[in-house]
Each structure stands twice: as structure tokens, then as C-alpha cells.
Amino acid sequence: MTTTIFTNRDVRESLGGNGGHTVRLALIAAAAVMAMVIITSIVRVTRIGAGYVGVEVNLAGSQRGAQEIPIRTGWVFYSPLKTQIIAFPTFVQTVKWTSDVNEGHPFNEELVFNSKEGQEVRADVSLSYAIDAVKVPDFYVKYRTDDLERFTHGILKDIVRNSLNEVASTYTLEDIYGENKARFLREARAKVQEALSPVGVQIQQFGFIGKPRFTAAIEQAITQKTQAITEAERARNQLAVTQAEMAKTVAEAEGEARSQVERARGEATSMIERAHGEAEANRLRQASITPQLLEWKRLENQRALVDKWNGDLPKTVLGGKENLLMPLPTEQR
């Protein structure tokens, strides 16, 4: 076995050659890597994308309120040893809580609440919300979570259920499924919004998916009532049609009677006017017959007879007072 002993001179000569250059490069690279590790442990950079807003949370826990938590957007430099950047979406989030295991989570997520009568109501609910970017620090301080899935199906769902129960306690079953359903939903939405406004959660849409569900007995009673209302409405419509037809017939009869009366009145008026005309004509004729007119007519008639005479004498003569016609002798020619 041979033992080689290097002296300080040998080492210096070794470092001074090509081998020494390689060692120096290795040392420099190691130092650079170490520096990068130190730098990256002190300073990091991240980017908050469009539709998101970030908050810079102090890991030491010295921040005591939302006003002390800064909002970050775009490129952000921070020290992971001291702070943490948490990004929240500010675009609309939509959730559906239904009994359908094929929608949403693979289990029944329907909401259950009680009416004024204490009857159980089951409903599928749809809700959309968005977080106000300015209020993101308030949201984080209140709920201490950056998991919106957890917030939506835990905290938010509980708020909605409690709001439905509170409002439904003043509504009957008929109000909830009937004509007052829209008002009921508006009040429930207002309750949810009231609870979430301080943390910047804005409700965009809220409502039932389909119809609320009740117990079998209640469902049967509702069906029977609906059928009765439908039949009553059909009867009212039929009565209205019959009344309209009767009114039309009466109106037509009255119109025909009025027409006949008007025709009779017109004919009577015409006859009266003709009679008045004839009477006036007779009066005028009688007023126009005077002795002078009669004499003039007599003379006019005589003149007409003279104009017609051919010179022959009459064959008979009217005698005396006995008014006898006497034959006259015929002249001999």
C-alpha cells in the first residue's frame, strides 16, 4: 500500500493549474445557489390575474383589522418569511343546492325550513354572488379562509337556510307556493344580503329551482285545491261567455226594436207631413176660388165651345120649364 503525501506547495500548484480553475468555478456556483436560496426565501414575486384581487397577510399575526391588510393586484413582491399573498375571485360565483345527486355534489343538498304553521318545506335553491374587491380584507378577517368552495357550501348555505327559516315563520304554505312566493323570496334574499353586506358579498340572483316540496298529505291538499280553483275558474269563464251571448242577443233585439220604432216614427211623420201638405193645398185652392175666377172659367168654357162649333144647329131644343127636348124639322136642300 502506497501513501501519497501532499505538501502545501503541491496543493497550491494544483489550484494554480486547470484543476484549480474548475474548483473555483464550483465554489462560485455553490455560492450563487446558496445566495439564490437565501434570496428566494426572503423575497418572492407572484402575479394576481385579471378577475382576482389579493390580500397580503402578515404571518406574524400583527394585523388586527381589515384596514391593516393591504390589497394587491398585478405583480407583487413579498417575503414568504413574513407575509402570504391570498387571491380571491371577484367575478360571479353560482351555486345550486338541490336534492339531485347528479347536480353539484353527489348527495342531497336541498334546503329545509318551516312555514308559519310549522309545516316542513323542502326546496332546491339557486344563488349567485360576487365579492366586492374593496371589501376582500373584511371578508378574510371575518371568515379567515381563502377556500370559496368551503365558504359557499358551509357558511353561505347556513346563512341562506337561517334566512329562509326566519322569513318563512311569517308566511303560510299557501303564501310560499302561491301568489306571494315572489314577495317571500324577495324578503329572504334581503335577509341574506343583510348578513353578507358587511363583508362585501353581493347577491346577484336568488330563487327556487322548480316548486317547493311538502309532505304527501300537503301535496294532495294543494292538488285538490288547485283542481277546485281550476274548475271554479272554468265555470266563471263559461258563465261570462253565456252572459255575453245573452247580452248580445238582448242588444240585437233592442236594436231591432229601436229600428222598427224609428221606421214607424218616420213613416208616421211622413204621412203627417203629406196630410198637412194636402190640407194646405186644399186650403189654398179654396182660398183662390172667387166669383171673378168662376166667371172667367165660365167664359173660357164658352169660348172653347164656340171655337169647336162647326156651324150646324143643334138637332134638339130645350123647351120651356118642362125641360123637354123637341125635334126640329130638317131643312130641305
VOBA-1610 file (N, C-alpha, C; in pm, whole numbers, padded with zeros to 5 digits, always signed):
BEGIN
Met+00086-00118+00000Met+00000+00000+00000Met+00090+00122+00000Thr+00058+00213-00094Thr+00142+00332-00109Thr+00067+00453-00060Thr+00131+00533+00020Thr+00069+00653+00075Thr+00133+00774+00012Thr+00045+00862-00044Thr+00095+00983-00109Thr+00073+01100-00016Ile+00175+01176+00008Ile+00167+01290+00098Ile+00181+01416+00016Phe+00071+01505+00024Phe+00075+01632-00048Phe+00120+01741+00046Thr+00209+01816-00001Thr+00254+01930+00077Thr+00173+02051+00038Asn+00181+02159+00117Asn+00111+02284+00086Asn+00149+02335-00051Arg+00271+02314-00085Arg+00317+02358-00217Arg+00247+02283-00327Asp+00232+02151-00304Asp+00163+02070-00406Asp+00019+02116-00425Val-00047+02148-00313Val-00187+02193-00321Val-00195+02325-00396Arg-00102+02416-00362Arg-00104+02546-00429Arg-00080+02530-00577Glu+00012+02438-00612Glu+00038+02416-00754Glu-00083+02355-00823Ser-00151+02266-00748Ser-00272+02203-00806Ser-00381+02306-00831Leu-00403+02399-00735Leu-00505+02503-00751Leu-00465+02604-00857Gly-00338+02619-00873Gly-00293+02716-00972Gly-00308+02665-01113Gly-00328+02538-01135Gly-00344+02485-01270Gly-00489+02481-01313Asn-00521+02398-01416Asn-00658+02385-01468Asn-00752+02330-01362Gly-00702+02241-01284Gly-00785+02187-01178Gly-00827+02292-01080Gly-00741+02385-01052Gly-00776+02493-00960Gly-00884+02582-01016His-00883+02604-01145His-00987+02686-01209His-01125+02621-01196Thr-01128+02492-01212Thr-01255+02418-01202Thr-01310+02425-01060Val-01221+02413-00965Val-01265+02419-00826Val-01320+02556-00793Arg-01255+02659-00845Arg-01303+02795-00818Arg-01443+02815-00876Leu-01464+02764-00997Leu-01597+02776-01059Leu-01702+02703-00977Ala-01665+02588-00927Ala-01760+02511-00845Ala-01796+02586-00718Leu-01695+02648-00658Leu-01722+02723-00536Leu-01811+02844-00564Ile-01784+02911-00678Ile-01867+03027-00715Ile-02011+02984-00740Ala-02029+02872-00812Ala-02164+02823-00841Ala-02237+02787-00712Ala-02166+02723-00621Ala-02229+02686-00494Ala-02270+02809-00416Ala-02183+02910-00421Ala-02216+03034-00351Ala-02337+03102-00414Ala-02344+03099-00550Ala-02458+03160-00619Ala-02587+03088-00585Val-02581+02955-00584Val-02701+02878-00550Val-02744+02909-00408Met-02647+02915-00318Met-02679+02947-00180Met-02741+03087-00169Ala-02686+03179-00248Ala-02740+03316-00247Ala-02883+03317-00300Met-02909+03241-00408Met-03044+03235-00464Met-03142+03175-00364Val-03096+03071-00295Val-03183+03009-00195Val-03217+03109-00086Ile-03116+03183-00046Ile-03139+03283+00060Ile-03232+03393+00011Ile-03207+03438-00115Ile-03289+03547-00171Ile-03434+03503-00187Thr-03453+03382-00245Thr-03590+03335-00268Thr-03663+03306-00137Ser-03588+03279-00034Ser-03653+03259+00096Ser-03689+03392+00160Ile-03627+03498+00110Ile-03654+03631+00164Ile-03752+03708+00077Val-03738+03700-00056Val-03821+03776-00150Val-03875+03684-00258Arg-04006+03693-00282Arg-04068+03620-00393Arg-04156+03715-00473Val-04194+03672-00592Val-04281+03753-00677Val-04394+03664-00727Thr-04514+03718-00731Thr-04630+03647-00784Thr-04717+03744-00861Arg-04807+03692-00938Arg-04894+03777-01021Arg-05040+03750-00988Ile-05114+03857-00959Ile-05259+03847-00936Ile-05327+03871-01070Gly-05392+03769-01125Gly-05452+03779-01257Gly-05579+03863-01261Ala-05626+03888-01384Ala-05750+03964-01403Ala-05867+03887-01343Gly-05960+03959-01280Gly-06074+03895-01216Gly-06045+03849-01075Tyr-05925+03877-01027Tyr-05888+03840-00890Tyr-05831+03963-00819Val-05833+03958-00688Val-05768+04060-00606Val-05701+03987-00490Gly-05581+04034-00453Gly-05509+03966-00347Gly-05498+04049-00220Val-05479+03980-00110Val-05452+04048+00017Val-05319+03994+00069Glu-05239+04082+00128Glu-05110+04042+00184Glu-05126+04026+00335Val-05118+03904+00379Val-05144+03871+00520Val-05011+03854+00594Asn-04997+03919+00706Asn-04877+03910+00789Asn-04879+03779+00867Leu-04778+03695+00843Leu-04774+03564+00909Leu-04744+03574+01058Ala-04693+03688+01099Ala-04665+03705+01241Ala-04791+03736+01320Gly-04900+03764+01247Gly-05027+03788+01314Gly-05038+03922+01380Ser-04960+04019+01334Ser-04964+04151+01396Ser-05079+04237+01344Gln-05142+04194+01231Gln-05254+04272+01176Gln-05379+04246+01259Arg-05440+04352+01306Arg-05554+04337+01396Arg-05688+04370+01330Gly-05688+04425+01212Gly-05813+04461+01146Gly-05799+04462+00995Ala-05916+04470+00926Ala-05914+04468+00780Ala-05839+04589+00724Gln-05844+04701+00794Gln-05779+04822+00744Gln-05627+04808+00741Glu-05572+04709+00813Glu-05428+04688+00815Glu-05383+04586+00712Ile-05477+04527+00639Ile-05443+04427+00537Ile-05445+04494+00401Pro-05329+04506+00335Pro-05326+04574+00205Pro-05381+04486+00093Ile-05442+04553-00006Ile-05493+04485-00126Ile-05385+04489-00233Arg-05362+04376-00299Arg-05259+04368-00402Arg-05320+04324-00535Thr-05269+04381-00643Thr-05308+04341-00779Thr-05184+04342-00867Gly-05191+04272-00981Gly-05078+04269-01073Gly-04959+04192-01016Trp-04837+04238-01048Trp-04716+04174-00997Trp-04691+04219-00854Val-04663+04122-00766Val-04646+04153-00623Val-04516+04089-00573Phe-04429+04170-00512Phe-04309+04122-00445Phe-04337+04114-00295Tyr-04298+04002-00235Tyr-04324+03986-00092Tyr-04222+03889-00033Ser-04214+03888+00098Ser-04124+03797+00168Ser-04204+03682+00226Pro-04184+03561+00177Pro-04261+03446+00229Pro-04229+03415+00375Leu-04119+03471+00425Leu-04088+03451+00567Leu-04176+03536+00656Lys-04230+03645+00597Lys-04308+03739+00678Lys-04455+03744+00640Thr-04483+03737+00508Thr-04621+03757+00461Thr-04665+03647+00366Gln-04796+03645+00341Gln-04857+03549+00248Gln-04955+03625+00159Ile-04955+03594+00029Ile-05048+03656-00065Ile-05162+03558-00091Ile-05284+03603-00064Ile-05403+03520-00087Ile-05491+03589-00191Ala-05523+03518-00298Ala-05603+03575-00408Ala-05749+03530-00397Phe-05840+03624-00421Phe-05984+03595-00419Phe-06044+03635-00554Pro-06132+03551-00611Pro-06201+03590-00735Pro-06307+03696-00707Thr-06317+03792-00798Thr-06420+03896-00784Thr-06531+03879-00888Phe-06522+03777-00973Phe-06629+03751-01070Phe-06740+03670-01003Val-06854+03660-01072Val-06975+03600-01014Val-06957+03450-00991Gln-06995+03407-00872Gln-06996+03265-00836Gln-07142+03217-00829Thr-07170+03102-00885Thr-07307+03048-00886Thr-07309+02911-00818Val-07410+02890-00734Val-07422+02764-00663Val-07567+02717-00671Lys-07585+02585-00676Lys-07719+02524-00674Lys-07720+02417-00565Trp-07813+02434-00472Trp-07832+02333-00367Trp-07960+02257-00399Thr-07947+02132-00444Thr-08064+02055-00487Thr-08060+01915-00426Ser-08172+01846-00444Ser-08181+01707-00399Ser-08127+01611-00504Asp-08092+01663-00621Asp-08042+01581-00731Asp-07894+01551-00709Val-07861+01424-00693Val-07721+01387-00667Val-07634+01403-00791Asn-07696+01424-00907Asn-07620+01444-01030Asn-07589+01591-01056Glu-07633+01677-00967Glu-07608+01820-00982Glu-07538+01872-00857Gly-07425+01940-00877Gly-07349+01985-00761Gly-07274+01868-00699His-07287+01852-00570His-07221+01741-00500His-07305+01614-00510Pro-07242+01498-00501Pro-07316+01371-00516Pro-07395+01332-00391Phe-07466+01427-00333Phe-07553+01396-00219Phe-07661+01504-00213Asn-07764+01478-00134Asn-07879+01568-00124Asn-07838+01699-00056Glu-07853+01810-00128Glu-07815+01941-00073Glu-07936+02035-00061Glu-08058+01981-00071Glu-08177+02065-00063Glu-08182+02139+00070Leu-08251+02253+00072Leu-08267+02331+00194Leu-08403+02302+00256Val-08407+02288+00386Val-08530+02254+00458Val-08559+02367+00558Phe-08683+02416+00556Phe-08725+02519+00652Phe-08872+02499+00685Asn-08925+02573+00781Asn-09061+02553+00830Asn-09147+02677+00805Ser-09274+02652+00770Ser-09369+02761+00744Ser-09428+02812+00875Lys-09519+02908+00862Lys-09586+02967+00978Lys-09664+02862+01056Glu-09721+02762+00983Glu-09798+02657+01051Glu-09707+02550+01111Gly-09575+02562+01089Gly-09483+02461+01138Gly-09465+02346+01042Gln-09519+02359+00920Gln-09506+02254+00820Gln-09368+02261+00755Glu-09313+02144+00726Glu-09180+02135+00666Glu-09185+02165+00517Val-09092+02247+00472Val-09082+02282+00330Val-08942+02244+00283Arg-08935+02174+00170Arg-08807+02137+00110Arg-08796+02207-00025Ala-08680+02265-00052Ala-08667+02343-00175Ala-08527+02332-00233Asp-08521+02330-00366Asp-08394+02343-00437Asp-08372+02492-00461Val-08252+02539-00430Val-08225+02684-00433Val-08105+02713-00522Ser-08116+02820-00598Ser-08005+02869-00681Ser-07966+03008-00633Leu-07834+03033-00627Leu-07785+03162-00578Leu-07658+03200-00652Ser-07646+03329-00686Ser-07523+03382-00747Ser-07476+03500-00663Tyr-07343+03509-00646Tyr-07289+03619-00566Tyr-07152+03659-00620Ala-07108+03776-00580Ala-06974+03824-00613Ala-06920+03901-00493Ile-06786+03898-00477Ile-06722+03968-00365Ile-06670+04102-00415Asp-06705+04207-00344Asp-06655+04341-00376Asp-06505+04346-00349Ala-06427+04386-00451Ala-06280+04387-00437Ala-06234+04471-00319Val-06301+04582-00295Val-06261+04671-00185Val-06284+04606-00049Lys-06381+04514-00044Lys-06418+04452+00084Lys-06349+04317+00109Val-06259+04276+00021Val-06193+04147+00038Val-06121+04136+00173Pro-06049+04240+00222Pro-05989+04228+00355Pro-06092+04201+00465Asp-06210+04265+00455Asp-06316+04241+00554Asp-06363+04096+00547Phe-06377+04044+00424Phe-06419+03905+00405Phe-06318+03811+00471Tyr-06188+03836+00448Tyr-06086+03747+00503Tyr-06080+03755+00655Val-06087+03877+00708Val-06081+03893+00854Val-06198+03822+00921Lys-06318+03826+00858Lys-06438+03765+00919Lys-06432+03613+00914Tyr-06395+03557+00796Tyr-06407+03412+00779Tyr-06273+03339+00780Arg-06161+03410+00767Arg-06028+03351+00773Arg-06014+03229+00682Thr-06061+03242+00562Thr-06049+03133+00466Thr-06031+03191+00326Asp-05956+03119+00245Asp-05942+03157+00104Asp-06006+03050+00015Asp-06078+02957+00078Asp-06144+02848+00006Asp-06291+02885-00016Leu-06325+02937-00135Leu-06463+02977-00161Leu-06557+02858-00168Glu-06507+02742-00204Glu-06591+02622-00205Glu-06639+02592-00063Arg-06548+02601+00029Arg-06583+02578+00170Arg-06679+02686+00219Phe-06652+02811+00183Phe-06740+02920+00224Phe-06881+02901+00166Thr-06888+02867+00036Thr-07017+02856-00032Thr-07104+02746+00026His-07047+02628+00043His-07127+02513+00086His-07130+02496+00238Gly-07066+02587+00309Gly-07072+02583+00454Gly-07135+02708+00511Ile-07057+02814+00516Ile-07102+02939+00578Ile-07222+02998+00504Leu-07210+03012+00371Leu-07317+03076+00293Leu-07446+02994+00298Lys-07435+02864+00287Lys-07554+02778+00291Lys-07627+02792+00424Asp-07552+02799+00534Asp-07614+02817+00665Asp-07686+02951+00674Ile-07624+03056+00619Ile-07688+03189+00621Ile-07819+03186+00543Val-07819+03122+00427Val-07940+03113+00345Val-08048+03034+00417Arg-08011+02920+00476Arg-08110+02837+00547Arg-08172+02915+00663Asn-08089+02984+00740Asn-08141+03062+00853Asn-08233+03174+00806Ser-08197+03238+00696Ser-08280+03347+00642Ser-08415+03294+00595Leu-08415+03179+00528Leu-08540+03119+00482Leu-08629+03083+00601Asn-08570+03026+00704Asn-08648+02990+00824Asn-08708+03113+00890Glu-08629+03220+00900Glu-08676+03341+00967Glu-08793+03403+00891Val-08781+03412+00759Val-08888+03473+00680Val-09008+03381+00670Ala-08985+03250+00652Ala-09096+03154+00637Ala-09182+03146+00762Ser-09128+03181+00876Ser-09206+03175+01000Ser-09321+03275+01000Thr-09322+03369+00906Thr-09430+03467+00895Thr-09518+03442+00772Tyr-09492+03332+00700Tyr-09568+03300+00579Tyr-09634+03163+00593Thr-09757+03153+00540Thr-09824+03023+00536Thr-09772+02944+00416Leu-09806+02815+00414Leu-09768+02731+00300Leu-09823+02788+00170Glu-09949+02832+00175Glu-10012+02886+00055Glu-09938+03010+00005Asp-09888+03091+00097Asp-09811+03209+00057Asp-09681+03169-00010Ile-09616+03066+00043Ile-09484+03027-00007Ile-09490+02971-00148Tyr-09595+02891-00178Tyr-09602+02833-00312Tyr-09699+02908-00404Gly-09777+03000-00347Gly-09881+03066-00427Gly-09841+03203-00478Glu-09940+03294-00475Glu-09921+03426-00536Glu-09816+03510-00463Asn-09791+03480-00336Asn-09695+03560-00258Asn-09554+03501-00258Lys-09530+03403-00344Lys-09398+03339-00348Lys-09288+03440-00383Ala-09314+03527-00480Ala-09213+03626-00522Ala-09178+03719-00406Arg-09280+03762-00331Arg-09255+03850-00217Arg-09175+03777-00108Phe-09209+03650-00086Phe-09136+03569+00011Phe-08988+03560-00025Leu-08960+03534-00153Leu-08821+03521-00198Leu-08747+03654-00190Arg-08817+03764-00218Arg-08752+03895-00206Arg-08710+03923-00062Glu-08797+03889+00033Glu-08764+03912+00173Glu-08650+03821+00219Ala-08652+03696+00173Ala-08544+03603+00210Ala-08411+03651+00153Arg-08413+03697+00029Arg-08290+03749-00032Arg-08239+03870+00044Ala-08330+03957+00085Ala-08290+04077+00161Ala-08223+04037+00293Lys-08274+03931+00357Lys-08214+03883+00482Lys-08071+03832+00458Val-08055+03756+00350Val-07921+03704+00318Val-07826+03820+00290Gln-07873+03916+00211Gln-07789+04031+00176Gln-07751+04112+00300Glu-07846+04126+00391Glu-07820+04200+00515Glu-07706+04136+00594Ala-07701+04003+00594Ala-07597+03933+00669Ala-07461+03942+00602Leu-07459+03955+00468Leu-07333+03949+00394Leu-07277+04084+00350Ser-07359+04187+00355Ser-07313+04319+00309Ser-07188+04369+00381Pro-07175+04350+00513Pro-07054+04399+00582Pro-06924+04341+00529Val-06928+04222+00468Val-06805+04161+00417Val-06796+04170+00265Gly-06884+04250+00203Gly-06872+04277+00061Gly-06928+04171-00032Val-07005+04075+00020Val-07066+03974-00067Val-07198+04029-00119Gln-07208+04043-00251Gln-07328+04098-00313Gln-07407+03986-00381Ile-07534+03970-00342Ile-07619+03867-00402Ile-07668+03917-00538Gln-07639+03841-00642Gln-07679+03878-00777Gln-07811+03812-00819Gln-07834+03691-00769Gln-07956+03617-00805Gln-07989+03520-00693Phe-08122+03504-00668Phe-08165+03414-00560Phe-08305+03365-00592Gly-08328+03234-00582Gly-08463+03184-00609Gly-08472+03033-00598Phe-08596+02985-00608Phe-08621+02841-00607Phe-08592+02783-00745Ile-08547+02658-00746Ile-08539+02581-00870Ile-08660+02489-00870Gly-08756+02514-00957Gly-08879+02438-00954Gly-08968+02481-00839Lys-09057+02392-00798Lys-09153+02424-00692Lys-09105+02369-00558Pro-09139+02438-00449Pro-09109+02382-00316Pro-09183+02250-00297Arg-09129+02164-00214Arg-09190+02033-00190Arg-09240+02025-00045Phe-09354+01954-00029Phe-09415+01941+00103Phe-09439+01794+00133Thr-09500+01766+00247Thr-09535+01628+00280Thr-09642+01579+00184Ala-09661+01446+00177Ala-09757+01388+00083Ala-09898+01440+00107Ala-09937+01452+00234Ala-10073+01499+00266Ala-10091+01644+00220Ile-09991+01726+00242Ile-10000+01866+00200Ile-10003+01874+00047Glu-09921+01794-00019Glu-09919+01794-00165Glu-10057+01757-00221Gln-10122+01656-00160Gln-10255+01614-00204Gln-10356+01726-00183Ala-10350+01791-00068Ala-10443+01901-00040Ala-10422+02016-00139Ile-10298+02044-00170Ile-10268+02151-00267Ile-10322+02115-00404Thr-10304+01987-00444Thr-10354+01943-00574Thr-10506+01956-00581Gln-10575+01912-00476Gln-10721+01922-00474Gln-10767+02068-00479Lys-10700+02152-00406Lys-10737+02294-00407Lys-10713+02355-00545Thr-10602+02317-00606Thr-10572+02369-00740Thr-10678+02325-00839Gln-10720+02197-00830Gln-10824+02148-00919Gln-10956+02223-00896Ala-10989+02246-00768Ala-11113+02319-00737Ala-11108+02461-00793Ile-10993+02524-00778Ile-10979+02661-00832Ile-10991+02660-00983Thr-10933+02557-01047Thr-10940+02547-01193Thr-11084+02529-01239Glu-11158+02439-01169Glu-11298+02417-01205Glu-11381+02543-01184Ala-11358+02611-01073Ala-11432+02735-01046Ala-11401+02840-01153Glu-11277+02847-01193Glu-11238+02944-01297Glu-11304+02908-01430Arg-11308+02776-01459Arg-11373+02734-01584Arg-11522+02769-01581Ala-11587+02746-01464Ala-11730+02780-01452Ala-11752+02930-01466Arg-11663+03010-01406Arg-11676+03156-01420Arg-11660+03198-01565Asn-11566+03135-01633Asn-11546+03169-01774Asn-11668+03133-01858Gln-11726+03013-01829Gln-11845+02970-01904Gln-11962+03064-01876Leu-11978+03103-01748Leu-12084+03197-01713Leu-12064+03330-01784Ala-11941+03374-01790Ala-11912+03501-01857Ala-11947+03492-02005Val-11917+03375-02068Val-11950+03358-02210Val-12101+03360-02230Thr-12174+03286-02141Thr-12320+03283-02151Thr-12380+03422-02133Gln-12332+03494-02033Gln-12382+03630-02009Gln-12352+03721-02128Ala-12236+03702-02186Ala-12201+03784-02302Ala-12292+03755-02420Glu-12322+03624-02441Glu-12411+03588-02551Glu-12552+03642-02526Met-12600+03631-02400Met-12732+03684-02368Met-12736+03835-02387Ala-12633+03902-02342Ala-12628+04047-02358Ala-12628+04085-02506Lys-12558+04004-02587Lys-12554+04031-02731Lys-12693+04014-02793Thr-12763+03904-02752Thr-12898+03880-02804Thr-12993+03992-02765Val-12988+04031-02637Val-13075+04141-02590Val-13044+04269-02665Ala-12915+04295-02683Ala-12876+04418-02754Ala-12926+04416-02897Glu-12916+04298-02963Glu-12964+04289-03101Glu-13115+04310-03106Ala-13189+04247-03010Ala-13335+04263-03007Ala-13373+04409-02981Glu-13305+04470-02886Glu-13333+04611-02857Glu-13301+04698-02977Gly-13192+04664-03045Gly-13157+04741-03164Gly-13260+04728-03273Glu-13310+04603-03294Glu-13413+04582-03396Glu-13541+04655-03359Ala-13579+04648-03230Ala-13700+04718-03185Ala-13686+04869-03205Arg-13569+04920-03171Arg-13547+05064-03192Arg-13554+05100-03340Ser-13501+05010-03424Ser-13506+05036-03569Ser-13650+05040-03618Gln-13731+04942-03571Gln-13871+04939-03613Gln-13946+05063-03564Val-13919+05102-03439Val-13983+05223-03386Val-13944+05344-03469Glu-13817+05352-03504Glu-13770+05466-03583Glu-13835+05466-03721Arg-13846+05343-03781Arg-13911+05336-03913Arg-14057+05380-03903Ala-14129+05326-03799Ala-14270+05364-03782Ala-14283+05513-03756Arg-14195+05566-03674Arg-14200+05709-03646Arg-14175+05790-03774Gly-14080+05740-03855Gly-14051+05810-03981Gly-14169+05806-04076Glu-14233+05686-04086Glu-14349+05674-04176Glu-14464+05762-04127Ala-14488+05762-03994Ala-14596+05845-03940Ala-14568+05993-03966Thr-14444+06030-03945Thr-14407+06170-03970Thr-14427+06207-04116Ser-14391+06112-04204Ser-14407+06137-04348Ser-14554+06152-04385Met-14641+06062-04328Met-14785+06069-04356Met-14843+06200-04304Ile-14799+06239-04184Ile-14849+06365-04127Ile-14808+06482-04215Glu-14685+06476-04260Glu-14637+06586-04345Glu-14714+06590-04477Arg-14745+06470-04535Arg-14823+06467-04660Arg-14964+06521-04637Ala-15023+06477-04523Ala-15159+06525-04492Ala-15160+06676-04473His-15060+06724-04402His-15050+06870-04385His-15035+06940-04520Gly-14957+06876-04608Gly-14938+06936-04740Gly-15066+06940-04820Glu-15140+06827-04819Glu-15266+06822-04894Glu-15368+06920-04836Ala-15374+06925-04702Ala-15468+07018-04639Ala-15433+07162-04675Glu-15306+07190-04674Glu-15263+07326-04709Glu-15296+07357-04855Ala-15277+07253-04941Ala-15309+07274-05084Ala-15459+07299-05102Asn-15542+07219-05033Asn-15687+07239-05043Asn-15727+07377-04991Arg-15662+07413-04880Arg-15695+07545-04826Arg-15660+07655-04925Leu-15546+07638-04986Leu-15504+07740-05084Leu-15596+07741-05205Arg-15639+07619-05248Arg-15730+07612-05363Arg-15863+07679-05330Gln-15915+07645-05210Gln-16043+07706-05170Gln-16031+07858-05158Ala-15918+07901-05105Ala-15900+08045-05090Ala-15887+08115-05225Ser-15842+08039-05326Ser-15820+08102-05458Ser-15947+08104-05544Ile-16057+08029-05508Ile-16182+08027-05588Ile-16267+08149-05550Thr-16274+08246-05639Thr-16352+08370-05620Thr-16456+08382-05730Pro-16559+08468-05715Pro-16659+08487-05823Pro-16595+08528-05955Gln-16496+08609-05948Gln-16428+08652-06070Gln-16363+08533-06139Leu-16302+08443-06055Leu-16238+08326-06114Leu-16342+08234-06177Leu-16458+08218-06111Leu-16564+08133-06166Leu-16617+08191-06296Glu-16636+08324-06302Glu-16684+08388-06425Glu-16583+08372-06536Trp-16459+08387-06499Trp-16353+08372-06601Trp-16349+08230-06653Lys-16368+08131-06568Lys-16371+07992-06610Lys-16491+07965-06701Arg-16610+08027-06665Arg-16730+08006-06748Arg-16707+08063-06887Leu-16654+08184-06892Leu-16629+08246-07022Leu-16526+08167-07100Glu-16432+08113-07033Glu-16329+08035-07101Glu-16388+07908-07159Asn-16485+07849-07086Asn-16550+07728-07136Asn-16636+07760-07258Gln-16710+07874-07253Gln-16793+07914-07368Gln-16706+07939-07490Arg-16597+08005-07467Arg-16508+08032-07580Arg-16459+07901-07640Ala-16433+07805-07558Ala-16388+07677-07610Ala-16497+07611-07692Leu-16626+07626-07649Leu-16736+07568-07725Leu-16753+07638-07859Val-16740+07770-07856Val-16753+07846-07981Val-16644+07805-08078Asp-16526+07788-08023Asp-16414+07751-08111Asp-16437+07614-08173Lys-16509+07529-08103Lys-16532+07395-08154Lys-16656+07387-08246Trp-16750+07491-08252Trp-16876+07482-08329Trp-16844+07484-08477Asn-16915+07395-08552Asn-16891+07382-08695Asn-17000+07450-08779Gly-17090+07524-08718Gly-17197+07595-08790Gly-17330+07525-08792Asp-17335+07400-08755Asp-17461+07326-08752Asp-17538+07363-08628Leu-17674+07372-08650Leu-17761+07399-08536Leu-17786+07270-08462Pro-17820+07276-08339Pro-17849+07154-08266Pro-17978+07090-08315Lys-17983+06959-08310Lys-18098+06886-08358Lys-18212+06890-08259Thr-18191+06924-08140Thr-18296+06934-08038Thr-18283+07066-07969Val-18400+07113-07920Val-18403+07239-07846Val-18465+07211-07712Leu-18413+07279-07618Leu-18465+07264-07482Leu-18584+07355-07468Gly-18707+07297-07440Gly-18827+07379-07431Gly-18860+07420-07291Gly-18917+07531-07271Gly-18977+07588-07150Gly-18921+07538-07022Lys-19014+07537-06935Lys-18975+07498-06799Lys-18982+07350-06780Glu-19042+07279-06881Glu-19056+07137-06862Glu-18928+07065-06898Asn-18835+07139-06954Asn-18705+07081-06990Asn-18721+06964-07084Leu-18809+06979-07186Leu-18827+06872-07284Leu-18745+06903-07406Leu-18696+06801-07469Leu-18621+06817-07592Leu-18718+06796-07709Met-18726+06897-07793Met-18820+06892-07907Met-18740+06872-08034Pro-18786+06779-08121Pro-18717+06760-08250Pro-18749+06875-08344Leu-18656+06920-08419Leu-18672+07028-08517Leu-18679+06968-08655Pro-18758+07040-08747Pro-18769+06988-08885Pro-18636+06999-08955Thr-18615+06903-09043Thr-18491+06900-09120Thr-18506+06986-09241Glu-18412+07076-09271Glu-18415+07163-09386Glu-18401+07081-09511Gln-18477+07127-09614Gln-18469+07064-09745Gln-18359+07129-09822Arg-18281+07059-09877Arg-18169+07114-09954Arg-18203+07111-10098
//
